[in-house]
Each structure stands twice: as C-alpha cells, then as structure tokens.
Amino acid sequence: MATRLDRERVVGTALRVLNEVGLEGLTLRRIASELNVQAPALYWHFKNKQELLDEMATAMLRDLVKAERPAGQERGWRELMAEMARGLRRMLLGYRDGAKVFSGTRLTDPSLYASLDAMLRQFVEAGFSLRDAVSGYSTVYNYTVGFTIEEQAVYPMPGERNAQYDLARRAKRMEGQGVPLAQAMGEELFTGFDDRFERGLELILNGIEQSIPRGR
C-alpha cells in the first residue's frame, strides 16, 4: 500500500535530498523521483520551490526551538543571544547549504514566534527599547547566517573541504601582487571557524552592550 503524500513527507524528503545534492541540485523533479511520484503531484502541496524552501527552513527552525532551553530570568540577554547564535549555526551546519536555504525564507509556523518574543522580552526587561532590541537581535542573527554561508562554501559538510579554498593555491595566485597581509589572511579566513565565530560574536555582543542606549 502506497504511503500517503503530504507536506511533512515532502519536506522530510527534500531535506534528505538537500544533503545529497545541495541547494543547486535540489529540484522538485528530483524530490518527486525520490518519492516515486510525478513532479506535478508536489504542486498540490507547494506552488513553487520557494514555498517548499520556506517550509524546509521552518522545519529546521522547529527542531532548533525544540532543543533550546526556554528563556528565563536565570539568563540575561547576552547569554541568551550567544546561545541563540551558537544553536542557529549548529543547526545550519547540519544541512548541506543549510544557511543558504534558511536565508531569505518566510516562517510558516506562527507558533514559533513565541521563542522570538521571549528573547526580545529579555532585551526589553534589561532596559532596551523594542527598536534597539530588534537591532541587536537582527545583527546577531544576520552575522550568524552570513558567517555560516561563508563557512559552508569552504566546508559544504563537516570534514568535506572544497578544493577551491586550498590555501597553497590561494597563496600561489597572490604571489607578486605585493599584498602580504591579504595573502596571510587566508590562514585566518578559511580555517579555525569555531574560534573565529566566537570572536566575532563577542565583538558584536560587546558593541551591543556598549553602544545601544538603555534606560532602566
């Protein structure tokens, strides 16, 4: 007996195919083939690929929210922001092109806004205006997604390094250009992602703490 085709099954299959072929190779035709159906059958559930990507990103975020510790008084806004950023990066790295899939998508499950609301409340209760709270949150969020997009260009999946980012080849291309610092930058830019992410996050959190006016 054939398994009923529904949105959840399509999304689960799409995420699995994503890890195999990446975002560029992820097509409705490929997903339909994995499901042993014709591509038009998917249009009953998703009007286009972007609508499917929205649902995929929502499923990714739903799993992240389930794994999060609830926001509470025992953790201030800074610790909460750091946990959010680390968890988001970890989740995105769990999928090939995960950050590209996630970037620019629309949340389809309104229940997930509760987690965002709790995080913003920590800012507001610490004395931030809502406007400044949103600026702080979005800065950390955008940093995390952008950083992970660049990280996954080098490592599409953990332990799978893109040969185009070979440091020796990069240094060879730059020989004779009189750019020693830019040449040496490769060792920092394309290695040690965990450490560099933490240092960048620390810089942002320090900036939020020092530059956003707060009235208690």
Salt bridges, closest charged atoms under 4 A:
ASP6 OD2 - ARG4 NH2 3.68
GLU20 OE2 - ARG16 NH1 3.72
GLU20 OE1 - ARG30 NH2 3.57
GLU34 OE1 - ARG16 NH1 3.13
GLU34 OE2 - ARG30 NE 3.76
GLU51 OE2 - ARG7 NH1 3.95
ASP54 OD2 - ARG106 NE 3.93
GLU55 OE1 - ARG7 NH2 2.78
GLU74 OE2 - ARG75 NH1 3.22
GLU79 OE2 - ARG69 NH2 3.64
GLU83 OE2 - ARG69 NH2 2.23
GLU83 OE2 - ARG75 NE 3.18
ASP109 OD2 - ARG62 NE 3.18
ASP117 OD2 - ARG121 NH2 3.28
GLU151 OE1 - ARG89 NE 2.98
GLU160 OE2 - ARG96 NH1 2.99
GLU175 OE1 - LYS172 NZ 3.70
GLU188 OE1 - ARG199 NH2 3.32
ASP194 OD1 - ARG89 NH2 2.62
ASP195 OD2 - ARG199 NE 2.85
GLU198 OE2 - ARG86 NE 2.88
GLU202 OE2 - ARG78 NH2 3.07
GLU209 OE1 - ARG78 NH1 2.88
